[in-house]
């Protein structure tokens, strides 16, 4: 099989390309810009295009399938050539389904927590030597790639994203997977550029629940009223399982989970993580891993990249890096860290980077979402707003929208120069973004702050 990737440099795309090459496929690809870590990883697997750009001559009748990434446009020259030749064109979620349509598919959806929940399930399965395919939106310890496919597994575990599938397929990704087991962690408005109304956004999760295969299962967080409504309307053919956060306590900095067999120490903390763990536990039970085996495995789970990741620490200071960017994620993350370190001052820094977060009409959703922090800083880059062709914001508008006395910066150097001057004794520093603060090496900065 020869598979060609248009926009091979994307996070999910380059991981799928590597997975298919590892499976024995012939893989080629192109892109007009490729950044790290995709660039190095593609080079390591001999998949890096020789020249950046789009070359219609890459497409020919010897190609069995084309996988189209979101970074490409509908008028992409290679896409037009593939259409002219009548080649089979897939989005990457469509192709993942094609590779796993004869397997039991577990799909984790939700506005928040889906990466962590998927990672927990994958960790437990690997611990117990279960063979499975997977796709997850972060790097996880013990896994070389974010996508894994093989010919022997009977199970596939996918993180289900509600964003669009490709420039020519405007359906949410998770609607392609047709799960046998679906889990939804919760619903909080996101992707306003695609779903301009909250009702339209919620509808995607209703459709996701309806896409479960006949006789399948829906697992959902019972504390979400919207999910309760969706579960109540699900087909009678679908089995339903509600979950709540696991009961826990703190012993110093250590989170202790109460189980039927006694207390278990776990390596993550926060109400949302305990919800995620409860959901992961139920899914694992549905695929044959009982409660005791689940907790045996989950004790060694320490999280996934940039999901409350501890990146620097000494006796007086802890620095966490998190992907949080939406209002609900910011609120949950700041509260979790403050509750974990109640005797320390919490300094929270976040970057407005996504389309939704930089849209003036959406800003009021952020009101008081960082109120758990003792000091809060918000950064945005005006050039990012220009690039996204949005109405320009000013610092005062952002400050008013957040409320609670946040300080707003539009220059990353000035922000981190200020942070370097802060006395971090008895402080937890929480850095949150789906970007990189205009090119800052956050892990290097964190290391320098505690030295």
C-alpha positions in Angstrom: 0.0 0.0 0.0 1.3 3.5 -0.9 -0.2 6.2 1.2 0.4 9.9 0.5 -0.1 12.6 3.2 -1.0 16.2 2.3 0.1 18.3 5.2 2.2 15.6 6.8 3.7 17.9 9.4 0.6 18.1 11.6 0.7 16.6 15.0 -1.7 13.8 14.3 -0.7 13.5 10.7 3.0 12.9 11.2 2.3 10.4 13.9 -0.1 8.5 11.7 2.5 8.6 8.9 5.0 7.0 11.2 2.5 4.4 12.5 1.7 3.3 8.9 5.4 3.1 7.9 6.0 1.0 11.0 3.1 -1.2 9.9 4.9 -1.8 6.6 3.2 0.7 4.3 5.0 2.8 1.7 4.5 6.4 2.9 5.1 9.8 1.3 4.0 13.3 2.1 4.3 17.0 1.6 3.8 20.3 3.5 4.6 23.9 3.1 5.9 24.3 6.7 7.0 21.8 9.2 7.9 22.7 12.8 9.4 20.8 15.7 8.9 18.2 17.0 7.3 16.9 13.7 10.4 17.9 11.7 12.9 15.9 13.7 10.6 12.9 14.1 9.8 12.7 10.3 13.5 13.0 9.6 14.3 10.1 12.0 11.8 7.9 10.2 13.0 9.0 6.7 9.6 10.6 6.0 10.6 14.3 5.8 9.8 15.7 2.4 12.9 16.8 0.4 11.4 20.2 -0.3 8.7 22.1 1.5 5.7 23.1 -0.7 3.0 21.5 -2.7 3.9 19.4 -5.8 1.1 18.0 -7.9 3.5 15.6 -9.5 3.6 13.7 -6.2 0.2 12.4 -7.0 -0.2 9.5 -9.5 -2.3 6.4 -10.1 0.2 4.3 -8.1 -1.0 5.8 -4.8 -3.6 3.7 -3.0 -4.9 6.5 -0.7 -4.4 10.1 0.1 -4.8 11.4 3.7 -5.6 15.1 3.9 -4.7 17.2 6.9 -6.5 20.3 8.3 -3.5 22.5 7.6 -4.1 22.2 3.8 -6.7 24.3 2.0 -9.6 23.1 -0.2 -7.7 24.5 -3.3 -4.4 22.8 -2.4 -2.7 21.9 -5.7 -2.0 18.3 -4.6 -5.6 17.8 -3.4 -6.9 19.1 -6.8 -4.6 16.7 -8.6 -5.7 13.8 -6.4 -9.3 14.6 -7.1 -8.6 14.9 -10.8 -7.0 11.4 -10.8 -10.0 10.0 -8.8 -7.8 8.8 -5.9 -9.4 7.8 -2.6 -9.1 10.7 -0.2 -9.5 10.3 3.5 -9.2 12.6 6.5 -7.0 11.1 9.2 -10.0 10.0 11.4 -11.6 8.4 8.4 -8.4 6.4 7.8 -8.1 5.4 11.4 -11.6 4.0 11.2 -10.7 2.2 8.0 -7.7 0.6 9.7 -9.8 -0.5 12.8 -13.3 -1.2 11.4 -13.1 -4.8 12.4 -11.9 -4.1 15.9 -13.6 -3.0 19.1 -13.2 0.7 19.1 -13.1 2.8 22.4 -13.4 6.5 21.8 -13.0 9.2 24.5 -14.7 12.5 23.8 -15.4 15.7 25.8 -14.4 19.3 26.0 -11.8 18.6 28.6 -9.9 15.6 30.0 -10.1 13.4 27.0 -6.3 13.3 26.5 -5.7 12.4 30.1 -8.5 9.8 30.2 -7.3 8.2 27.0 -3.7 8.2 28.4 -4.9 6.4 31.6 -6.7 3.7 29.6 -3.6 3.2 27.4 -1.3 3.0 30.5 -3.5 0.3 32.1 -3.8 -1.7 29.0 0.0 -1.6 28.4 0.7 -2.5 32.0 -1.4 -5.6 31.6 0.1 -6.5 28.2 -3.1 -6.0 26.2 -2.5 -5.6 22.5 -4.3 -2.5 21.1 -4.2 0.2 18.5 -4.4 3.8 19.7 -4.5 7.5 18.9 -3.9 10.2 21.6 -3.3 13.9 21.5 -0.1 14.0 23.6 3.2 12.2 24.2 2.8 9.5 26.8 5.6 7.8 28.7 6.1 4.3 27.4 4.8 5.1 23.9 7.1 6.2 21.0 4.3 7.7 19.0 0.9 9.3 19.4 -0.6 6.7 17.0 -0.1 3.0 17.0 -1.6 0.4 14.5 -0.9 -3.3 14.1 -2.4 -6.3 12.4 -2.8 -8.5 15.5 -4.8 -6.3 18.0 -8.6 -6.7 18.4 -9.0 -3.4 20.3 -8.5 0.3 19.4 -8.5 3.3 21.8 -8.9 6.7 20.3 -9.1 10.2 21.7 -12.1 11.7 20.0 -11.8 15.3 19.0 -14.9 17.4 18.1 -13.0 19.6 15.7 -13.4 19.4 11.9 -11.9 16.5 10.0 -10.4 18.1 6.9 -10.9 21.1 4.6 -13.3 19.1 2.5 -14.9 17.2 5.4 -16.5 19.6 7.8 -17.7 16.9 10.2 -16.2 16.5 13.7 -13.5 14.0 13.8 -15.1 11.8 16.4 -18.2 11.2 14.2 -16.0 9.0 12.0 -15.0 6.4 14.6 -18.3 4.7 15.2 -17.3 3.5 18.7 -18.3 0.3 20.4 -17.6 2.0 23.7 -17.8 5.8 24.0 -16.9 8.0 27.0 -17.8 11.7 27.3 -16.0 13.6 30.1 -18.1 16.8 30.0 -19.2 19.6 27.7 -18.0 23.2 27.9 -18.2 25.5 24.8 -15.1 25.5 22.7 -14.2 26.0 19.0 -16.4 29.1 18.6 -15.0 29.6 15.0 -16.6 26.3 14.0 -19.6 26.2 16.4 -20.7 29.8 16.8 -23.6 28.8 19.2 -23.4 26.8 22.3 -26.4 24.8 21.2 -24.6 23.8 17.9 -21.6 22.7 19.9 -23.6 20.5 22.3 -25.4 18.9 19.3 -22.1 17.4 18.1 -21.8 15.4 21.3 -25.4 14.2 20.9 -24.5 13.0 17.4 -21.4 11.4 18.8 -23.5 9.4 21.3 -25.9 8.4 18.6 -22.9 7.1 16.5 -22.2 4.3 18.9 -22.5 0.9 17.2 -25.7 -1.1 18.0 -25.3 -2.9 21.3 -22.4 -0.6 22.3 -21.9 1.3 25.5 -22.0 5.0 26.6 -20.0 6.0 29.7 -20.5 9.6 30.9 -19.7 11.9 33.8 -23.0 12.2 35.8 -22.2 15.6 37.1 -22.8 17.2 33.7 -26.5 18.1 33.2 -26.0 18.2 29.4 -24.6 14.7 29.4 -27.5 13.4 31.5 -29.9 14.8 28.9 -27.9 13.1 26.1 -27.7 9.8 27.9 -31.5 9.9 28.6 -32.2 10.2 24.9 -29.8 7.4 23.8 -31.1 4.4 21.9 -32.4 1.5 24.1 -29.9 -0.7 22.3 -27.0 1.2 24.0 -25.9 0.3 27.5 -25.3 3.4 29.7 -22.9 3.8 32.6 -22.7 7.0 34.7 -19.6 7.8 36.8 -18.4 10.3 39.4 -15.0 11.4 40.7 -13.3 8.8 42.8 -13.3 9.4 46.6 -9.9 10.6 47.7 -7.9 12.4 50.4 -4.6 14.2 50.7 -1.6 12.9 52.7 0.9 15.8 52.4 1.2 16.3 48.7 0.1 12.7 47.9 -3.4 11.9 46.6 -4.9 8.8 48.1 -7.8 7.1 46.4 -10.3 5.0 48.3 -11.0 1.6 46.6 -13.0 -1.5 47.6 -9.7 -3.2 48.4 -8.3 -0.3 50.4 -6.3 2.9 49.9 -4.2 3.4 46.8 -1.6 6.2 46.1 -1.9 7.8 42.7 0.5 10.1 40.8 -2.1 12.7 39.7 -4.3 15.1 41.6 -7.3 17.4 41.2 -11.1 16.8 41.0 -11.0 16.5 37.2 -8.3 13.9 37.2 -10.2 11.9 39.7 -13.2 12.1 37.4 -11.0 11.1 34.5 -9.7 8.1 36.5 -13.2 7.0 37.3 -14.2 7.1 33.7 -11.0 5.2 32.6 -11.8 2.6 35.3 -15.2 1.9 33.9 -13.9 1.7 30.3 -11.2 -0.8 31.4 -13.9 -2.9 33.2 -15.9 -3.0 30.0 -12.8 -4.4 28.1 -12.1 -7.0 30.7 -9.8 -5.3 33.3 -11.3 -5.5 36.8 -11.1 -2.8 39.5 -8.1 -4.3 41.4 -6.1 -4.7 38.2 -7.0 -1.2 37.2 -5.7 0.3 40.5 -2.6 -1.9 40.4 -1.7 -0.3 37.1 -2.9 3.3 37.6 -0.6 3.8 40.6 2.4 4.2 38.2 0.6 6.7 35.9 2.1 10.1 36.1 0.2 12.0 33.5 0.7 12.9 29.8 2.8 15.7 28.3 1.5 19.2 29.2 -1.4 17.9 31.2 -0.5 19.3 34.7 3.0 18.2 34.0 5.5 18.9 36.7 8.5 20.5 34.8 10.6 21.9 37.7 10.7 21.5 41.4 12.7 22.1 44.5 11.8 22.1 48.2 10.2 25.5 48.1 8.7 25.7 44.5 6.8 23.6 42.1 6.3 24.6 38.4 3.5 23.0 36.4 2.9 23.2 32.6 -0.6 22.6 31.3 -2.4 22.7 28.0 -5.4 24.5 29.6 -6.8 27.3 27.4 -10.6 27.3 27.5 -12.4 28.9 30.5 -13.5 25.6 32.0 -10.0 24.2 31.8 -8.4 27.2 33.3 -10.9 27.2 36.2 -10.5 23.5 36.9 -6.7 23.5 36.6 -6.1 26.6 38.8 -8.5 25.2 41.5 -6.8 21.7 41.4 -3.3 23.2 41.9 -4.5 25.5 44.7 -6.2 22.6 46.5 -3.1 20.5 46.1 -0.8 23.1 47.6 -3.1 25.2 49.9 -0.3 26.5 52.0 1.6 27.9 49.0 0.9 31.0 47.0 -0.3 30.2 43.5 0.9 32.2 40.6 -1.0 31.4 37.4 0.1 32.5 33.9 -1.9 31.7 30.7 -1.7 32.6 27.1 -4.7 33.4 24.9 -3.8 31.6 21.7 -6.7 29.8 20.1 -9.3 31.3 17.8 -12.0 31.1 20.4 -9.9 32.6 23.2 -8.9 35.6 21.0 -12.4 36.4 19.8 -13.9 39.5 21.5 -17.4 38.0 21.8 -16.0 34.9 23.6 -13.8 36.8 26.1 -16.6 37.2 28.8 -16.6 33.4 29.2 -13.3 33.8 31.0 -14.7 35.9 33.9 -13.1 34.9 37.2 -11.9 31.6 35.7 -8.5 32.1 37.4 -9.8 33.4 40.7 -8.2 30.5 42.6 -4.8 32.0 41.9 -3.2 34.5 44.3 -1.7 36.3 41.3 -2.7 35.8 37.7 -1.1 37.0 34.4 -2.6 36.8 30.9 -0.6 37.1 27.7 -1.6 37.4 24.1 0.3 38.3 21.0 -1.4 40.9 18.8 0.4 39.4 15.7 -1.5 36.1 16.4 -4.8 38.0 16.3 -3.8 39.6 13.0 -2.8 36.2 11.6 -6.2 34.8 12.5 -7.9 37.8 10.9 -9.8 38.6 14.1 -10.8 42.0 15.5 -7.9 43.4 17.5 -8.0 43.3 21.3 -6.4 45.6 23.8 -5.0 44.8 27.2 -7.8 46.7 29.0 -10.5 44.7 27.3 -8.8 41.4 28.3 -8.3 42.6 31.9 -12.0 43.6 32.2 -13.2 40.3 30.7 -11.1 38.2 33.1 -11.8 40.3 36.2 -10.3 39.4 39.5 -7.3 41.7 39.1 -5.3 39.9 36.4 -2.4 41.6 34.8 -2.3 41.5 31.0 0.8 41.4 28.8 1.3 41.6 25.0 5.1 41.2 25.2 6.3 37.7 26.3 9.8 39.0 27.2 8.3 41.6 29.6 6.1 38.9 31.2 8.9 36.5 31.9 11.3 39.2 32.9 8.7 40.1 35.6 8.4 36.4 36.6 12.1 36.1 37.1 12.0 38.9 39.6 9.3 37.3 41.8 10.4 35.5 44.9 9.2 31.9 44.3 9.7 30.7 47.9 6.6 28.8 49.0 5.1 29.3 45.5 3.4 27.0 43.0 3.8 28.4 39.5 1.3 27.3 36.9 1.9 28.0 33.2 -1.0 27.3 30.9 -1.2 27.5 27.1 -2.0 25.6 23.9 0.8 27.6 22.2 4.3 28.5 23.4 4.2 32.2 24.4 5.6 33.3 21.1 8.5 30.9 21.0 9.5 30.7 24.6 11.2 27.5 25.8 9.0 27.1 28.9 10.8 24.1 30.3 14.2 25.9 30.1 12.7 28.9 31.7 11.2 26.8 34.5 14.6 25.2 35.2 16.3 28.5 35.4 13.7 29.9 37.8 14.4 27.3 40.5 18.2 27.2 40.1 
